[in-house]
Amino acid sequence: MEYEKVITINSSEVSWESREWGVDHLPVIKSETMEMHKKRVLSNSVGIPHIHHYETLYHVLEGELISISGDNLEHVEVQKCGSYVHVPKGLLHTVANVTSNDAITLVAHNVQDVENKCTTFADKQQLAQNIIEEYIKNHVLNNR
């Protein structure tokens, strides 16, 4: 397929799509083989653990997130504004925002139609929430 020009979509031309677990998506652009969008992770939210059947790269544009990953969600890492993150294909992961401000990320996937290429694990949601509560108790509250 040949293209005649560069395609530009301005953020002001589209609106946020609400998701059920504290994340809103702002579609940016889709091509035949890629998808890129902004994601707003709402304050005081913990995402549902899931696996992508593709690679994901994201850049934290605003705010601060906690990424949780691994078979038992054993890896916890703070992602501050300016962080670049690689989520390999098949890695169980989620994010949490324990701050009072929304966080914004720019997300790129190496596939199109990501909604049909993701497996969620609702049975691990409580585990993710417990990990975040323990993190808050040990890190956030102790640093005040």
C-alpha positions as CSV (number, residue, x, y, z in Angstrom):
1,M,0.0,0.0,0.0
2,E,1.3,3.4,-0.9
3,Y,0.4,6.6,0.9
4,E,0.2,10.0,-0.7
5,K,0.8,12.1,2.4
6,V,1.6,12.2,6.1
7,I,-1.6,11.8,8.2
8,T,-2.0,14.0,11.3
9,I,-4.6,13.7,13.9
10,N,-4.8,16.4,16.6
11,S,-5.7,15.5,20.1
12,S,-8.3,18.2,20.1
13,E,-10.2,16.5,17.3
14,V,-11.0,13.3,19.3
15,S,-12.3,12.6,22.8
16,W,-11.3,10.3,25.6
17,E,-12.9,6.8,25.6
18,S,-13.6,5.6,29.1
19,R,-12.6,2.2,30.2
20,E,-13.9,0.3,33.2
21,W,-10.8,0.0,35.4
22,G,-9.6,3.6,35.8
23,V,-8.1,4.2,32.4
24,D,-9.3,6.4,29.6
25,H,-7.9,6.1,26.0
26,L,-7.4,8.9,23.5
27,P,-7.1,7.3,20.1
28,V,-4.2,8.9,18.2
29,I,-3.6,6.8,15.1
30,K,-3.7,3.3,13.7
31,S,-1.9,1.9,10.8
32,E,-1.8,-1.5,9.2
33,T,0.8,-2.7,11.7
34,M,0.9,-0.3,14.6
35,E,-1.3,1.6,17.0
36,M,-0.4,4.6,19.1
37,H,-2.6,6.4,21.6
38,K,-2.5,8.4,24.8
39,K,-3.8,6.8,28.0
40,R,-5.0,8.6,31.1
41,V,-4.6,6.5,34.2
42,L,-7.1,8.0,36.8
43,S,-5.9,8.9,40.3
44,N,-6.2,6.2,43.0
45,S,-6.8,3.4,40.6
46,V,-5.3,-0.1,40.1
47,G,-5.6,-1.8,36.7
48,I,-6.7,-5.3,36.0
49,P,-3.6,-7.6,35.4
50,H,-3.4,-8.6,31.8
51,I,-1.1,-10.0,29.1
52,H,-0.6,-8.4,25.7
53,H,-0.1,-10.7,22.8
54,Y,2.2,-8.0,21.3
55,E,5.0,-5.7,22.5
56,T,4.2,-2.3,24.1
57,L,6.2,0.8,24.6
58,Y,5.0,3.7,26.7
59,H,6.3,7.0,27.8
60,V,5.0,8.7,31.0
61,L,4.1,12.2,29.9
62,E,2.5,13.5,33.1
63,G,2.3,12.1,36.7
64,E,3.6,9.0,38.3
65,L,2.6,5.3,37.9
66,I,3.5,2.1,39.6
67,S,4.1,-0.8,37.3
68,I,3.5,-4.3,38.6
69,S,4.7,-7.3,36.6
70,G,5.7,-11.0,36.7
71,D,3.9,-14.3,37.0
72,N,2.9,-13.4,40.6
73,L,3.1,-9.7,40.1
74,E,6.3,-9.7,42.2
75,H,8.1,-6.8,40.4
76,V,7.0,-3.4,41.5
77,E,8.6,-0.3,40.0
78,V,7.8,3.4,40.1
79,Q,7.5,5.1,36.7
80,K,8.0,8.9,37.0
81,C,7.2,11.5,34.4
82,G,9.8,11.1,31.6
83,S,10.2,7.3,32.0
84,Y,10.2,5.1,29.0
85,V,8.8,1.5,29.6
86,H,9.0,-1.6,27.5
87,V,6.4,-4.3,28.2
88,P,7.4,-7.5,26.4
89,K,4.8,-9.7,24.7
90,G,3.3,-12.2,27.1
91,L,4.3,-10.5,30.4
92,L,1.6,-10.4,33.1
93,H,1.4,-6.8,34.2
94,T,-0.7,-3.8,35.3
95,V,-0.3,-0.2,36.4
96,A,-1.6,1.7,39.4
97,N,-1.8,5.4,40.1
98,V,-1.7,6.0,43.9
99,T,-1.5,9.8,43.5
100,S,-4.3,12.4,43.6
101,N,-3.6,13.4,40.0
102,D,-4.3,11.6,36.8
103,A,-1.2,10.3,34.9
104,I,-0.9,10.5,31.1
105,T,1.2,8.1,28.9
106,L,1.9,7.8,25.2
107,V,1.5,4.2,24.3
108,A,2.7,2.4,21.1
109,H,1.9,-1.2,20.1
110,N,3.4,-3.2,17.2
111,V,0.0,-4.4,16.2
112,Q,-3.3,-3.0,15.2
113,D,-6.6,-3.7,16.9
114,V,-5.1,-4.4,20.4
115,E,-8.5,-4.9,22.0
116,N,-8.7,-8.4,20.5
117,K,-5.1,-9.3,21.4
118,C,-5.1,-9.0,25.2
119,T,-6.0,-11.5,27.9
120,T,-7.2,-10.1,31.3
121,F,-6.8,-11.9,34.6
122,A,-9.6,-10.6,36.9
123,D,-8.7,-13.3,39.4
124,K,-5.4,-11.5,40.0
125,Q,-7.0,-8.1,40.6
126,Q,-7.1,-8.6,44.4
127,L,-3.5,-9.6,44.4
128,A,-2.6,-6.4,42.5
129,Q,-4.6,-4.3,45.0
130,N,-2.9,-6.0,47.9
131,I,0.5,-5.3,46.4
132,I,-0.3,-1.7,46.0
133,E,-1.7,-1.4,49.6
134,E,1.5,-3.0,50.8
135,Y,3.6,-0.6,48.7
136,I,1.7,2.4,50.0
137,K,2.2,1.2,53.6
138,N,5.9,0.6,53.2
139,H,6.9,3.5,50.9
140,V,4.4,6.3,50.6
141,L,3.4,6.5,54.2
142,N,6.9,6.0,55.6
143,N,8.2,8.9,53.5
144,R,5.9,11.5,55.0
